[in-house]
Amino acid sequence: MRLANVNGRLVIRVADGDIDVERASEGRFPADPSAVLEDWEAFSAWAQALDPASVEVAPAAAAADLGAPVTRPRQIFAIGLNYRDHAAESGLGVPEEPPTFTKFLSSVTGPEGEIVLPEGNVDWEVELVAVIGRTARDVSREEAWSHVAGLTVGQDLSERVGQLAGPAPQFSLGKSHPGFAPMGPVLVTPDELDNPDNIELGCSINGETMQKGRTSDLVFDVPELVSRLSRTVTLLPGDVIFTGTPAGVGLGRSPQRWLQPGDELVTYVDGIGEMRHRMVSRPA
């Protein structure tokens, strides 16, 4: 199943177009894209039994009309140094526990549009994002996938000056400027993917490849992250986990490189889709 947020309304994306969930369910499930995650088991059972021929299918919405597939996550987790090659380019060792920080809700944006560059050095980080569909507390690795509603594409955009400012680094603030957590274009259930543990992901700037990796190279894969995080916190329906980025970020290059006004950042995860964002200057 592939879910999208079209102008604030939840749709199921099928081969012929989009099915409006609220209309097709005759009000049983709301239009709010995040609300359905609170009733994920009932919704997914209904959606799997739905015959697209029995309901109205609208033409697929344009990319510009898509919003983040999860609009109000209560918790946004992000994992650092979760690919060995990225740990190496950062000059750090492979972690024994997932380095975890948070991003704030106001940084969430959709898969298309402009992102305002704040002062400082703004970096890119393509990431696979896991979305929780069932409350998870002390779950095992073997149980973990059953708590994941779906996967989407993400960028953990980072302003490095603020992020690394001492005496204590400000990871959450440096990574939470408006637009610094774009997600989309759709939320894809794991059963739609040939192997959800081995997916290609990458990004480019103005057509030049910056990052390319596979999630099979994650130090801590999705089930391990869900299991480990749930030992400390309760993961709630709609929570998102940015799972980490492969090598190729601007901070690790020589010379270092940062996003500039006018740059087009294209981010993709195979089997899910791509996002396109144009960087713009902060208004005077």
Residue pairs with C-beta under 8 A, 6 or more apart in sequence:
1 12
1 44
1 47
1 48
1 150
1 188
1 189
1 191
1 192
2 12
2 13
2 14
2 186
2 187
2 188
2 189
2 192
3 10
3 11
3 12
3 13
3 33
3 36
3 69
3 150
3 186
3 187
3 188
4 10
4 11
4 13
4 18
4 61
4 66
4 69
4 184
4 185
4 186
4 187
5 11
5 33
5 66
5 67
5 68
5 69
5 71
5 110
5 184
6 18
6 61
6 65
6 66
6 67
7 61
7 65
7 67
8 31
8 32
8 33
8 67
8 71
9 20
9 21
9 22
9 31
9 33
10 20
10 21
10 22
10 29
10 30
10 31
10 32
10 33
10 36
11 18
11 19
11 20
11 21
11 58
11 61
12 18
12 19
12 21
12 24
12 47
12 50
13 19
13 60
13 186
14 52
14 57
16 52
16 57
17 57
17 58
17 59
17 60
18 57
18 58
18 59
18 60
18 61
19 50
19 52
19 55
19 56
19 57
19 58
20 31
20 56
20 58
21 29
21 30
21 31
21 36
21 43
21 47
22 29
22 30
22 31
23 55
23 56
24 50
24 55
24 56
25 46
28 46
29 35
29 36
29 39
29 43
29 46
30 36
32 71
33 67
33 68
33 69
33 70
33 71
34 70
34 71
34 72
34 73
34 238
36 43
37 70
37 131
37 132
37 133
37 149
37 237
37 238
38 237
38 238
40 133
40 134
40 149
40 237
41 133
41 134
44 133
44 149
44 189
63 111
63 112
63 185
63 276
64 112
64 113
66 110
66 111
66 112
66 184
66 185
66 186
67 110
67 184
68 108
68 109
68 110
68 111
68 182
68 183
68 184
69 131
69 150
69 152
69 183
69 184
69 185
69 186
69 187
70 108
70 131
70 152
70 183
70 187
70 238
70 240
71 108
72 105
72 238
73 105
73 108
73 131
73 238
73 239
73 240
74 236
74 238
74 239
75 102
75 233
75 235
75 236
75 239
75 240
76 102
76 103
76 104
76 105
76 107
76 108
76 181
76 239
76 240
76 242
77 100
77 101
77 102
77 229
77 239
77 240
77 241
77 242
78 100
78 101
78 102
78 103
78 127
78 156
78 175
78 241
78 242
78 244
79 98
79 99
79 100
79 220
79 225
79 241
79 242
79 243
79 244
80 95
80 98
80 99
80 100
80 101
80 171
80 244
81 87
81 90
81 92
81 94
81 95
81 99
81 219
81 244
82 95
82 98
82 218
82 219
82 220
82 243
82 244
82 245
83 213
83 217
83 218
83 219
83 244
83 245
83 246
83 247
84 94
84 217
84 219
85 213
85 217
85 246
85 247
86 244
86 245
86 246
86 247
86 249
86 252
87 93
87 94
87 95
87 219
88 247
89 247
89 248
89 249
89 251
89 252
90 251
90 252
94 219
95 219
97 228
98 219
98 220
98 224
98 225
98 228
98 229
100 229
101 171
101 172
101 175
102 172
103 156
103 172
103 175
103 176
103 180
103 181
103 242
104 172
104 176
106 176
106 178
107 175
107 176
107 177
107 178
107 179
107 180
107 181
108 181
108 182
108 183
109 115
109 178
109 179
109 181
109 182
109 183
110 182
110 183
110 184
111 153
111 182
111 183
111 184
111 185
111 273
111 274
111 275
111 276
112 184
112 185
112 275
112 276
112 277
113 179
113 277
113 278
114 179
114 277
114 278
114 279
114 280
115 157
115 178
115 179
115 180
115 182
115 265
115 277
115 278
115 279
115 280
116 177
116 178
116 179
116 280
116 281
116 282
116 283
117 259
117 260
117 261
117 279
117 280
117 281
117 282
118 159
118 177
118 282
119 159
119 161
119 282
120 159
120 160
120 161
120 162
121 159
121 160
121 161
121 250
121 251
121 256
121 258
122 157
122 158
122 159
122 160
122 258
122 259
122 279
123 157
123 158
123 159
123 160
123 249
123 250
123 251
123 258
123 259
124 155
124 157
124 203
124 205
124 210
124 211
124 249
124 250
124 259
124 265
124 267
125 155
125 156
125 157
125 158
125 211
125 245
125 249
126 153
126 154
126 155
126 201
126 202
126 203
126 211
126 213
126 245
126 246
126 267
126 268
126 269
127 153
127 154
127 155
127 156
127 201
127 242
127 243
127 244
127 245
128 151
128 153
128 154
128 199
128 201
128 215
128 222
128 243
128 269
129 151
129 152
129 153
129 154
129 183
129 240
129 241
129 242
129 243
130 148
130 150
130 151
130 222
130 225
130 226
130 240
130 241
130 243
131 148
131 149
131 150
131 151
131 152
131 187
131 238
131 239
131 240
131 241
132 147
132 148
132 149
132 226
132 235
132 236
132 237
132 238
132 239
132 240
132 241
133 147
133 148
133 149
133 150
133 237
134 146
134 147
134 149
134 237
135 147
135 234
135 235
135 236
135 237
136 144
136 147
136 226
136 229
136 230
136 234
136 235
137 230
137 234
137 235
138 230
138 231
139 147
139 226
139 227
139 230
140 227
141 223
141 224
141 227
142 223
143 227
144 222
144 223
144 224
144 225
144 226
144 227
144 230
145 190
145 196
145 222
145 223
145 226
147 226
147 230
147 235
148 190
148 222
148 226
149 187
149 189
149 237
150 187
150 188
150 189
150 190
151 187
151 188
151 190
151 193
151 196
151 199
151 222
151 269
151 272
152 183
152 184
152 186
152 187
152 188
152 269
152 272
153 183
153 184
153 185
153 201
153 267
153 268
153 269
153 272
153 273
153 274
153 275
154 181
154 182
154 183
154 240
154 242
154 267
155 180
155 181
155 182
155 203
155 265
155 267
155 275
155 277
156 175
156 180
156 181
156 242
156 245
157 175
157 177
157 179
157 180
157 181
157 182
157 259
158 174
158 175
158 180
158 251
159 174
159 175
159 177
159 180
160 174
160 250
160 251
160 258
161 174
162 170
162 173
162 174
163 169
163 170
163 171
163 173
163 174
163 175
164 174
165 174
175 181
179 277
181 242
182 267
182 275
182 277
183 240
183 275
184 273
184 275
185 272
185 273
185 274
185 275
186 272
186 273
188 271
188 272
190 196
192 271
193 199
193 271
193 272
194 271
196 222
197 215
197 216
197 221
197 222
197 223
198 214
198 215
198 216
199 214
199 215
199 269
199 270
199 271
199 272
200 212
200 213
200 214
200 269
200 270
201 211
201 212
201 213
201 214
201 215
201 246
201 268
201 269
201 270
202 209
202 210
202 211
202 212
202 213
202 246
202 267
202 268
203 209
203 210
203 211
203 248
203 265
203 266
203 267
203 268
204 210
204 265
204 266
205 259
205 263
205 264
205 265
205 266
206 263
206 264
209 248
210 248
210 249
210 250
211 245
211 246
211 247
211 248
211 249
212 246
212 248
213 246
213 247
213 248
214 246
215 221
215 222
215 243
217 246
218 243
218 244
219 244
220 228
220 244
221 243
222 241
222 243
225 241
225 243
226 235
226 241
229 235
229 241
250 256
250 257
250 258
250 259
259 265
259 279
260 279
261 279
261 280
261 281
262 278
262 279
262 280
263 278
263 279
264 276
264 277
264 278
264 279
265 275
265 276
265 277
265 278
265 279
266 274
266 275
266 276
267 274
267 275
267 276
267 277
268 274
268 275
